[in-house]
Amino acid sequence: MPTYVYKFIETGETIEVQQAFTDDALTEAVHPVDGTVRPVKKVFTPIGVTFKGGGFYKTDSKGSGSSSSTSSSASSESSTPAPAAPSTPAAPAATPAS
């Protein structure tokens, strides 16, 4: 059964209550210290969810597609010769001194 958090409206204190999904939200609850029935309000808190793996975010799907093509193109570029540099006037070849 899920646990829900309720806040006492008058004091701001919170309690946790286990309820079924089908149960209605509480409007009153027994205060744990003095035992009086007081009005409460349901508190919505973020849940802790961990997504593992790729493709859960918009940036993951873009990054994984481009990185795989980048890595495959990088490996193919390393096996091919580099393109020729633009032609410039050649310097005279140095002759070795004997």
N, CA, C and O atoms as a GROMACS GRO file, in nm:
protein
  392
    1MET      N    1   0.083  -0.118   0.000
    1MET     CA    2   0.000   0.000   0.000
    1MET      C    3   0.088   0.125   0.000
    1MET      O    4   0.190   0.129   0.068
    2PRO      N    5   0.048   0.226  -0.076
    2PRO     CA    6   0.127   0.350  -0.080
    2PRO      C    7   0.114   0.430   0.050
    2PRO      O    8   0.014   0.421   0.122
    3THR      N    9   0.216   0.506   0.077
    3THR     CA   10   0.218   0.594   0.195
    3THR      C   11   0.200   0.738   0.147
    3THR      O   12   0.270   0.784   0.057
    4TYR      N   13   0.105   0.808   0.209
    4TYR     CA   14   0.077   0.947   0.175
    4TYR      C   15   0.112   1.036   0.292
    4TYR      O   16   0.107   0.994   0.407
    5VAL      N   17   0.148   1.160   0.262
    5VAL     CA   18   0.182   1.258   0.365
    5VAL      C   19   0.065   1.354   0.378
    5VAL      O   20   0.014   1.407   0.279
    6TYR      N   21   0.024   1.377   0.502
    6TYR     CA   22  -0.081   1.474   0.533
    6TYR      C   23  -0.024   1.577   0.628
    6TYR      O   24   0.060   1.547   0.713
    7LYS      N   25  -0.072   1.701   0.614
    7LYS     CA   26  -0.025   1.812   0.696
    7LYS      C   27  -0.143   1.866   0.777
    7LYS      O   28  -0.250   1.893   0.722
    8PHE      N   29  -0.122   1.880   0.908
    8PHE     CA   30  -0.224   1.942   0.991
    8PHE      C   31  -0.230   2.090   0.957
    8PHE      O   32  -0.129   2.160   0.963
    9ILE      N   33  -0.348   2.138   0.922
    9ILE     CA   34  -0.364   2.275   0.875
    9ILE      C   35  -0.328   2.376   0.984
    9ILE      O   36  -0.264   2.477   0.956
   10GLU      N   37  -0.370   2.348   1.107
   10GLU     CA   38  -0.349   2.444   1.216
   10GLU      C   39  -0.203   2.453   1.261
   10GLU      O   40  -0.152   2.563   1.287
   11THR      N   41  -0.134   2.339   1.270
   11THR     CA   42   0.001   2.338   1.328
   11THR      C   43   0.111   2.327   1.224
   11THR      O   44   0.225   2.364   1.252
   12GLY      N   45   0.081   2.275   1.105
   12GLY     CA   46   0.183   2.258   1.002
   12GLY      C   47   0.261   2.128   1.017
   12GLY      O   48   0.350   2.101   0.937
   13GLU      N   49   0.230   2.048   1.119
   13GLU     CA   50   0.297   1.920   1.138
   13GLU      C   51   0.250   1.821   1.032
   13GLU      O   52   0.139   1.832   0.979
   14THR      N   53   0.336   1.724   1.001
   14THR     CA   54   0.301   1.625   0.899
   14THR      C   55   0.296   1.485   0.959
   14THR      O   56   0.366   1.455   1.056
   15ILE      N   57   0.213   1.400   0.898
   15ILE     CA   58   0.205   1.259   0.935
   15ILE      C   59   0.204   1.178   0.806
   15ILE      O   60   0.170   1.229   0.700
   16GLU      N   61   0.242   1.052   0.816
   16GLU     CA   62   0.237   0.960   0.703
   16GLU      C   63   0.127   0.859   0.729
   16GLU      O   64   0.116   0.803   0.838
   17VAL      N   65   0.045   0.835   0.627
   17VAL     CA   66  -0.068   0.744   0.639
   17VAL      C   67  -0.063   0.646   0.523
   17VAL      O   68  -0.049   0.687   0.408
   18GLN      N   69  -0.075   0.516   0.552
   18GLN     CA   70  -0.082   0.416   0.446
   18GLN      C   71  -0.227   0.402   0.403
   18GLN      O   72  -0.315   0.376   0.486
   19GLN      N   73  -0.252   0.418   0.274
   19GLN     CA   74  -0.386   0.408   0.219
   19GLN      C   75  -0.380   0.335   0.086
   19GLN      O   76  -0.278   0.337   0.017
   20ALA      N   77  -0.490   0.270   0.051
   20ALA     CA   78  -0.501   0.206  -0.080
   20ALA      C   79  -0.523   0.314  -0.185
   20ALA      O   80  -0.564   0.426  -0.153
   21PHE      N   81  -0.496   0.281  -0.310
   21PHE     CA   82  -0.517   0.377  -0.419
   21PHE      C   83  -0.664   0.417  -0.428
   21PHE      O   84  -0.696   0.530  -0.464
   22THR      N   85  -0.751   0.325  -0.395
   22THR     CA   86  -0.894   0.351  -0.408
   22THR      C   87  -0.952   0.430  -0.293
   22THR      O   88  -1.065   0.479  -0.304
   23ASP      N   89  -0.880   0.446  -0.182
   23ASP     CA   90  -0.931   0.523  -0.068
   23ASP      C   91  -0.936   0.672  -0.099
   23ASP      O   92  -0.852   0.724  -0.172
   24ASP      N   93  -1.037   0.738  -0.043
   24ASP     CA   94  -1.048   0.883  -0.059
   24ASP      C   95  -0.943   0.952   0.028
   24ASP      O   96  -0.899   0.898   0.129
   25ALA      N   97  -0.903   1.073  -0.012
   25ALA     CA   98  -0.807   1.151   0.067
   25ALA      C   99  -0.871   1.190   0.200
   25ALA      O  100  -0.991   1.217   0.207
   26LEU      N  101  -0.790   1.193   0.304
   26LEU     CA  102  -0.840   1.228   0.436
   26LEU      C  103  -0.865   1.378   0.445
   26LEU      O  104  -0.795   1.457   0.383
   27THR      N  105  -0.965   1.416   0.522
   27THR     CA  106  -0.989   1.557   0.552
   27THR      C  107  -0.963   1.585   0.699
   27THR      O  108  -0.939   1.700   0.737
   28GLU      N  109  -0.966   1.479   0.782
   28GLU     CA  110  -0.937   1.490   0.924
   28GLU      C  111  -0.856   1.370   0.967
   28GLU      O  112  -0.870   1.260   0.911
   29ALA      N  113  -0.771   1.391   1.066
   29ALA     CA  114  -0.690   1.281   1.119
   29ALA      C  115  -0.666   1.304   1.267
   29ALA      O  116  -0.675   1.416   1.317
   30VAL      N  117  -0.634   1.194   1.336
   30VAL     CA  118  -0.605   1.203   1.479
   30VAL      C  119  -0.462   1.253   1.496
   30VAL      O  120  -0.369   1.198   1.437
   31HIS      N  121  -0.446   1.357   1.576
   31HIS     CA  122  -0.313   1.411   1.603
   31HIS      C  123  -0.238   1.311   1.692
   31HIS      O  124  -0.292   1.267   1.793
   32PRO      N  125  -0.114   1.276   1.655
   32PRO     CA  126  -0.042   1.172   1.730
   32PRO      C  127  -0.004   1.212   1.873
   32PRO      O  128   0.016   1.124   1.956
   33VAL      N  129   0.007   1.341   1.904
   33VAL     CA  130   0.050   1.384   2.036
   33VAL      C  131  -0.066   1.390   2.135
   33VAL      O  132  -0.060   1.331   2.243
   34ASP      N  133  -0.172   1.464   2.097
   34ASP     CA  134  -0.281   1.482   2.194
   34ASP      C  135  -0.405   1.400   2.164
   34ASP      O  136  -0.497   1.398   2.247
   35GLY      N  137  -0.412   1.331   2.051
   35GLY     CA  138  -0.524   1.242   2.021
   35GLY      C  139  -0.650   1.311   1.973
   35GLY      O  140  -0.753   1.245   1.959
   36THR      N  141  -0.646   1.440   1.948
   36THR     CA  142  -0.764   1.510   1.898
   36THR      C  143  -0.773   1.497   1.747
   36THR      O  144  -0.672   1.484   1.678
   37VAL      N  145  -0.896   1.501   1.697
   37VAL     CA  146  -0.918   1.495   1.552
   37VAL      C  147  -0.906   1.637   1.498
   37VAL      O  148  -0.977   1.728   1.542
   38ARG      N  149  -0.816   1.655   1.402
   38ARG     CA  150  -0.790   1.787   1.345
   38ARG      C  151  -0.797   1.781   1.193
   38ARG      O  152  -0.776   1.674   1.134
   39PRO      N  153  -0.826   1.893   1.128
   39PRO     CA  154  -0.830   1.894   0.981
   39PRO      C  155  -0.689   1.880   0.921
   39PRO      O  156  -0.593   1.937   0.972
   40VAL      N  157  -0.681   1.803   0.814
   40VAL     CA  158  -0.554   1.782   0.745
   40VAL      C  159  -0.570   1.809   0.597
   40VAL      O  160  -0.680   1.814   0.543
   41LYS      N  161  -0.457   1.826   0.534
   41LYS     CA  162  -0.452   1.851   0.390
   41LYS      C  163  -0.344   1.759   0.332
   41LYS      O  164  -0.237   1.744   0.390
   42LYS      N  165  -0.374   1.698   0.218
   42LYS     CA  166  -0.279   1.606   0.155
   42LYS      C  167  -0.163   1.686   0.095
   42LYS      O  168  -0.183   1.790   0.031
   43VAL      N  169  -0.041   1.637   0.117
   43VAL     CA  170   0.079   1.701   0.066
   43VAL      C  171   0.131   1.618  -0.052
   43VAL      O  172   0.150   1.497  -0.040
   44PHE      N  173   0.154   1.684  -0.161
   44PHE     CA  174   0.208   1.615  -0.278
   44PHE      C  175   0.359   1.635  -0.282
   44PHE      O  176   0.408   1.748  -0.285
   45THR      N  177   0.431   1.525  -0.281
   45THR     CA  178   0.576   1.529  -0.281
   45THR      C  179   0.628   1.460  -0.407
   45THR      O  180   0.561   1.372  -0.460
   46PRO      N  181   0.745   1.497  -0.455
   46PRO     CA  182   0.802   1.429  -0.570
   46PRO      C  183   0.839   1.286  -0.534
   46PRO      O  184   0.880   1.258  -0.421
   47ILE      N  185   0.825   1.198  -0.629
   47ILE     CA  186   0.859   1.059  -0.604
   47ILE      C  187   1.002   1.032  -0.650
   47ILE      O  188   1.053   1.100  -0.739
   48GLY      N  189   1.064   0.935  -0.590
   48GLY     CA  190   1.201   0.900  -0.628
   48GLY      C  191   1.201   0.791  -0.733
   48GLY      O  192   1.178   0.674  -0.702
   49VAL      N  193   1.226   0.830  -0.857
   49VAL     CA  194   1.230   0.735  -0.967
   49VAL      C  195   1.366   0.746  -1.034
   49VAL      O  196   1.413   0.857  -1.061
   50THR      N  197   1.428   0.634  -1.061
   50THR     CA  198   1.556   0.634  -1.130
   50THR      C  199   1.540   0.562  -1.262
   50THR      O  200   1.502   0.445  -1.266
   51PHE      N  201   1.569   0.631  -1.371
   51PHE     CA  202   1.566   0.572  -1.504
   51PHE      C  203   1.708   0.532  -1.540
   51PHE      O  204   1.800   0.613  -1.535
   52LYS      N  205   1.724   0.406  -1.577
   52LYS     CA  206   1.857   0.360  -1.617
   52LYS      C  207   1.855   0.323  -1.764
   52LYS      O  208   1.757   0.267  -1.814
   53GLY      N  209   1.962   0.355  -1.834
   53GLY     CA  210   1.969   0.326  -1.975
   53GLY      C  211   1.961   0.454  -2.057
   53GLY      O  212   1.948   0.563  -2.002
   54GLY      N  213   1.967   0.440  -2.186
   54GLY     CA  214   1.964   0.555  -2.274
   54GLY      C  215   1.826   0.583  -2.328
   54GLY      O  216   1.740   0.495  -2.328
   55GLY      N  217   1.805   0.705  -2.375
   55GLY     CA  218   1.683   0.740  -2.442
   55GLY      C  219   1.571   0.791  -2.355
   55GLY      O  220   1.458   0.800  -2.403
   56PHE      N  221   1.596   0.824  -2.229
   56PHE     CA  222   1.490   0.872  -2.142
   56PHE      C  223   1.470   1.023  -2.152
   56PHE      O  224   1.364   1.074  -2.115
   57TYR      N  225   1.568   1.092  -2.200
   57TYR     CA  226   1.559   1.237  -2.212
   57TYR      C  227   1.575   1.274  -2.358
   57TYR      O  228   1.632   1.198  -2.436
   58LYS      N  229   1.526   1.391  -2.395
   58LYS     CA  230   1.535   1.436  -2.533
   58LYS      C  231   1.680   1.445  -2.577
   58LYS      O  232   1.712   1.414  -2.692
   59THR      N  233   1.769   1.488  -2.487
   59THR     CA  234   1.910   1.501  -2.523
   59THR      C  235   1.978   1.366  -2.536
   59THR      O  236   2.077   1.355  -2.609
   60ASP      N  237   1.928   1.262  -2.468
   60ASP     CA  238   1.989   1.130  -2.479
   60ASP      C  239   1.972   1.072  -2.619
   60ASP      O  240   2.067   1.018  -2.676
   61SER      N  241   1.853   1.085  -2.674
   61SER     CA  242   1.830   1.025  -2.805
   61SER      C  243   1.910   1.099  -2.912
   61SER      O  244   1.959   1.037  -3.007
   62LYS      N  245   1.923   1.230  -2.898
   62LYS     CA  246   2.002   1.305  -2.996
   62LYS      C  247   2.150   1.274  -2.980
   62LYS      O  248   2.220   1.254  -3.079
   63GLY      N  249   2.198   1.270  -2.856
   63GLY     CA  250   2.339   1.248  -2.830
   63GLY      C  251   2.385   1.110  -2.872
   63GLY      O  252   2.494   1.095  -2.927
   64SER      N  253   2.303   1.009  -2.846
   64SER     CA  254   2.346   0.873  -2.878
   64SER      C  255   2.352   0.851  -3.028
   64SER      O  256   2.439   0.779  -3.076
   65GLY      N  257   2.260   0.912  -3.103
   65GLY     CA  258   2.261   0.896  -3.248
   65GLY      C  259   2.380   0.966  -3.311
   65GLY      O  260   2.443   0.912  -3.402
   66SER      N  261   2.411   1.087  -3.264
   66SER     CA  262   2.521   1.161  -3.324
   66SER      C  263   2.656   1.109  -3.278
   66SER      O  264   2.754   1.114  -3.353
   67SER      N  265   2.663   1.058  -3.154
   67SER     CA  266   2.793   1.010  -3.106
   67SER      C  267   2.830   0.879  -3.173
   67SER      O  268   2.948   0.854  -3.197
   68SER      N  269   2.731   0.794  -3.206
   68SER     CA  270   2.765   0.670  -3.272
   68SER      C  271   2.809   0.696  -3.416
   68SER      O  272   2.900   0.629  -3.465
   69SER      N  273   2.746   0.793  -3.483
   69SER     CA  274   2.789   0.824  -3.618
   69SER      C  275   2.923   0.896  -3.615
   69SER      O  276   3.004   0.879  -3.706
   70THR      N  277   2.948   0.976  -3.512
   70THR     CA  278   3.076   1.045  -3.499
   70THR      C  279   3.187   0.946  -3.475
   70THR      O  280   3.295   0.956  -3.534
   71SER      N  281   3.162   0.848  -3.389
   71SER     CA  282   3.268   0.752  -3.360
   71SER      C  283   3.296   0.663  -3.480
   71SER      O  284   3.411   0.626  -3.503
   72SER      N  285   3.193   0.628  -3.557
   72SER     CA  286   3.218   0.545  -3.673
   72SER      C  287   3.286   0.626  -3.783
   72SER      O  288   3.370   0.572  -3.856
   73SER      N  289   3.251   0.755  -3.796
   73SER     CA  290   3.317   0.835  -3.898
   73SER      C  291   3.460   0.867  -3.856
   73SER      O  292   3.548   0.879  -3.941
   74ALA      N  293   3.484   0.882  -3.726
   74ALA     CA  294   3.620   0.909  -3.679
   74ALA      C  295   3.710   0.790  -3.706
   74ALA      O  296   3.826   0.807  -3.744
   75SER      N  297   3.658   0.669  -3.687
   75SER     CA  298   3.741   0.552  -3.712
   75SER      C  299   3.766   0.534  -3.861
   75SER      O  300   3.873   0.488  -3.900
   76SER      N  301   3.669   0.570  -3.944
   76SER     CA  302   3.691   0.557  -4.088
   76SER      C  303   3.786   0.665  -4.137
   76SER      O  304   3.861   0.642  -4.232
   77GLU      N  305   3.784   0.784  -4.074
   77GLU     CA  306   3.875   0.890  -4.114
   77GLU      C  307   4.019   0.855  -4.078
   77GLU      O  308   4.111   0.891  -4.151
   78SER      N  309   4.038   0.786  -3.967
   78SER     CA  310   4.175   0.756  -3.927
   78SER      C  311   4.238   0.653  -4.020
   78SER      O  312   4.361   0.649  -4.032
   79SER      N  313   4.158   0.570  -4.087
   79SER     CA  314   4.216   0.471  -4.177
   79SER      C  315   4.236   0.527  -4.317
   79SER      O  316   4.307   0.465  -4.397
   80THR      N  317   4.178   0.642  -4.349
   80THR     CA  318   4.196   0.702  -4.481
   80THR      C  319   4.301   0.812  -4.470
   80THR      O  320   4.315   0.875  -4.365
   81PRO      N  321   4.375   0.837  -4.579
   81PRO     CA  322   4.476   0.942  -4.573
   81PRO      C  323   4.412   1.079  -4.558
   81PRO      O  324   4.298   1.101  -4.600
   82ALA      N  325   4.485   1.170  -4.497
   82ALA     CA  326   4.437   1.306  -4.476
   82ALA      C  327   4.430   1.378  -4.611
   82ALA      O  328   4.511   1.350  -4.699
   83PRO      N  329   4.335   1.469  -4.628
   83PRO     CA  330   4.327   1.543  -4.756
   83PRO      C  331   4.451   1.629  -4.776
   83PRO      O  332   4.514   1.672  -4.680
   84ALA      N  333   4.484   1.653  -4.901
   84ALA     CA  334   4.604   1.731  -4.935
   84ALA      C  335   4.585   1.875  -4.892
   84ALA      O  336   4.475   1.930  -4.901
   85ALA      N  337   4.692   1.936  -4.847
   85ALA     CA  338   4.690   2.076  -4.807
   85ALA      C  339   4.682   2.162  -4.932
   85ALA      O  340   4.726   2.119  -5.039
   86PRO      N  341   4.628   2.282  -4.920
   86PRO     CA  342   4.624   2.370  -5.038
   86PRO      C  343   4.765   2.396  -5.090
   86PRO      O  344   4.861   2.402  -5.014
   87SER      N  345   4.774   2.411  -5.222
   87SER     CA  346   4.908   2.425  -5.280
   87SER      C  347   4.966   2.562  -5.248
   87SER      O  348   4.901   2.666  -5.260
   88THR      N  349   5.092   2.558  -5.206
   88THR     CA  350   5.169   2.678  -5.177
   88THR      C  351   5.301   2.666  -5.249
   88THR      O  352   5.342   2.555  -5.285
   89PRO      N  353   5.368   2.775  -5.272
   89PRO     CA  354   5.498   2.763  -5.340
   89PRO      C  355   5.592   2.675  -5.257
   89PRO      O  356   5.608   2.695  -5.136
   90ALA      N  357   5.653   2.580  -5.322
   90ALA     CA  358   5.741   2.486  -5.253
   90ALA      C  359   5.875   2.551  -5.222
   90ALA      O  360   5.929   2.626  -5.304
   91ALA      N  361   5.926   2.522  -5.106
   91ALA     CA  362   6.058   2.572  -5.068
   91ALA      C  363   6.162   2.479  -5.129
   91ALA      O  364   6.136   2.359  -5.146
   92PRO      N  365   6.281   2.531  -5.162
   92PRO     CA  366   6.382   2.443  -5.220
   92PRO      C  367   6.423   2.336  -5.119
   92PRO      O  368   6.435   2.362  -4.999
   93ALA      N  369   6.443   2.215  -5.169
   93ALA     CA  370   6.477   2.102  -5.083
   93ALA      C  371   6.617   2.123  -5.026
   93ALA      O  372   6.709   2.165  -5.095
   94ALA      N  373   6.630   2.093  -4.901
   94ALA     CA  374   6.761   2.107  -4.837
   94ALA      C  375   6.845   1.985  -4.872
   94ALA      O  376   6.796   1.872  -4.872
   95THR      N  377   6.972   2.008  -4.901
   95THR     CA  378   7.062   1.896  -4.930
   95THR      C  379   7.140   1.866  -4.804
   95THR      O  380   7.187   1.957  -4.736
   96PRO      N  381   7.155   1.740  -4.773
   96PRO     CA  382   7.229   1.706  -4.651
   96PRO      C  383   7.377   1.746  -4.664
   96PRO      O  384   7.438   1.729  -4.769
   97ALA      N  385   7.430   1.797  -4.558
   97ALA     CA  386   7.572   1.836  -4.557
   97ALA      C  387   7.655   1.712  -4.528
   97ALA      O  388   7.619   1.632  -4.441
   98SER      N  389   7.766   1.696  -4.600
   98SER     CA  390   7.850   1.581  -4.576
   98SER      C  391   7.968   1.613  -4.492
   98SER      O  392   8.049   1.525  -4.464
   0.00000   0.00000   0.00000
